[in-house]
Amino acid sequence: MDPAIPAEIFWLTLNAAFSAVLWLPYAYERLSRTIPQIGFWRLAADPLPGDDPFDIDWAHRAYRAHMNAVENLVVFGPLALAVVVTGTGNEITAAACATYFWVRLIHGVFYTVKLPFIRTIAWFIGIGACLVLAYQIIF
């Protein structure tokens, strides 16, 4: 990690990148199943009437993991940025951002492979990390 880059920005960037690539498993399944049936150009043109992209359970879970990561990034991102902008960054905020990244990684993987208990714990820890950031900014 470049010491000129605040830790909070580093971890925010990793979280955004992870959220961006989390759709790859779902997209791969979708494309590998649909292109042989109808071809790429038809698939790319428009959604098919009555098309259900969730025929396969793991692909549905991968899609939901991606959506959940994006939904939670909306909470984490502004808090991480606010820490940097307000100059309230410290070892605690850096650790909270790192924790958030690792538990979101665990959440995404465990959501996709259907291990609900661990993914739920990871989700709560991620929310806790966001609350730590908010606390450091406010107090």
C-alpha positions in Angstrom: 0.0 0.0 0.0 1.3 3.4 -1.0 1.8 5.5 2.2 0.6 8.6 0.4 -2.8 7.0 0.0 -4.9 7.0 3.1 -5.8 3.5 4.3 -9.5 4.3 4.1 -9.2 5.2 0.4 -7.2 2.0 -0.2 -9.8 -0.2 1.4 -12.7 1.7 -0.2 -11.1 1.1 -3.6 -10.7 -2.6 -2.9 -14.3 -2.7 -1.8 -15.5 -1.0 -4.9 -13.4 -3.2 -7.2 -14.7 -6.3 -5.4 -18.3 -5.2 -5.8 -17.6 -4.5 -9.4 -16.3 -8.0 -10.1 -18.7 -9.9 -7.9 -21.1 -10.2 -10.8 -18.6 -12.3 -12.8 -19.8 -15.7 -11.6 -23.4 -14.9 -12.3 -22.6 -13.4 -15.7 -20.5 -16.4 -16.7 -23.3 -18.8 -15.8 -25.9 -16.6 -17.6 -23.8 -16.3 -20.8 -22.6 -19.9 -20.9 -26.2 -21.0 -20.7 -27.9 -18.5 -23.0 -25.4 -17.8 -25.8 -25.5 -21.4 -27.1 -29.3 -21.3 -27.2 -29.9 -17.9 -28.8 -26.6 -16.4 -29.7 -24.7 -13.4 -28.4 -26.4 -10.7 -30.5 -29.9 -11.7 -29.5 -28.9 -11.9 -25.8 -27.2 -8.4 -26.1 -30.2 -6.8 -27.9 -32.8 -6.9 -25.2 -34.0 -9.0 -22.3 -36.0 -11.9 -23.5 -39.7 -11.9 -22.7 -40.3 -14.3 -19.8 -36.6 -14.8 -19.3 -35.7 -15.9 -15.8 -32.1 -15.4 -15.1 -32.4 -17.3 -11.8 -32.9 -20.9 -13.1 -29.8 -22.0 -11.2 -29.6 -21.5 -7.4 -26.0 -20.6 -7.1 -26.2 -18.1 -9.9 -29.2 -16.4 -8.1 -27.2 -16.3 -4.9 -24.2 -14.8 -6.7 -26.5 -12.1 -8.2 -27.9 -11.4 -4.7 -24.4 -11.3 -3.2 -23.4 -8.7 -5.9 -26.5 -6.6 -5.2 -26.0 -6.8 -1.5 -22.3 -5.6 -1.9 -23.5 -2.7 -4.0 -26.2 -1.8 -1.5 -23.8 -1.8 1.4 -21.1 0.1 -0.5 -23.5 3.0 -0.6 -23.2 3.1 3.2 -19.5 2.3 3.6 -18.2 4.5 0.7 -19.4 7.9 2.0 -18.3 7.1 5.5 -14.7 6.2 4.4 -14.6 9.3 2.3 -15.9 11.4 5.2 -13.1 10.1 7.4 -10.5 11.2 4.9 -12.1 14.6 4.1 -12.6 15.5 7.8 -9.1 14.3 8.7 -10.4 11.9 11.4 -8.5 8.9 10.0 -6.5 6.9 12.5 -5.6 3.3 13.3 -9.2 2.5 14.3 -10.7 3.8 11.0 -8.0 2.0 9.0 -8.8 -1.2 10.9 -12.5 -0.7 10.4 -12.1 -0.3 6.7 -9.8 -3.3 6.4 -12.3 -5.3 8.5 -15.2 -4.2 6.2 -13.3 -5.4 3.1 -12.5 -8.8 4.5 -16.0 -9.5 5.9 -17.6 -8.3 2.6 -15.3 -10.8 0.8 -16.4 -13.6 3.2 -20.0 -12.5 2.8 -19.9 -12.6 -1.0 -18.2 -16.0 -1.2 -20.4 -17.6 1.5 -23.6 -16.1 0.1 -22.8 -17.7 -3.3 -21.9 -21.1 -1.9 -24.9 -21.0 0.5 -23.4 -20.9 4.0 -26.0 -18.5 5.6 -24.9 -18.4 9.2 -21.3 -17.3 8.5 -22.4 -14.8 5.8 -24.9 -13.3 8.2 -22.2 -12.8 10.9 -20.0 -11.3 8.2 -22.8 -8.9 7.2 -23.3 -7.7 10.9 -19.6 -7.2 11.3 -19.5 -5.1 8.2 -22.3 -2.9 9.6 -20.4 -2.7 12.8 -17.3 -1.4 10.9 -19.5 1.3 9.3 -20.8 2.3 12.7 -17.2 2.6 13.9 -16.4 4.9 11.1 -19.4 7.0 11.8 -18.5 7.2 15.5 -15.0 8.3 14.7 -16.3 11.1 12.6 -19.0 12.3 15.0 -17.1 12.0 18.3 
